Amino acid sequence: MNNFLNGLMGFRRGAWEMLASILIVIGVFMLMQPFALWMFTYSFIVTLVGTVMFIVVSHFPE
């Protein structure tokens, strides 16, 4: 956990890519669930933020 936080603070690619991937997965889950309309409403934004974040952080140093 400490290594993950150090990676986030040091702008290292691995930790930020993992966070972006988690956002993408959460967004897709929000899109597919049939229970809460507010989750469906914000699913596209969450997926889009995760995707753009993944593209940006793929240029960070290892």
ABEGO torsion letter per residue (X at the ends): XAAAAAAAAAGBAAAAAAAAAAAAAAAAAAAABAABAAAAAAAAAAAAAAAAAAAAAAABBX
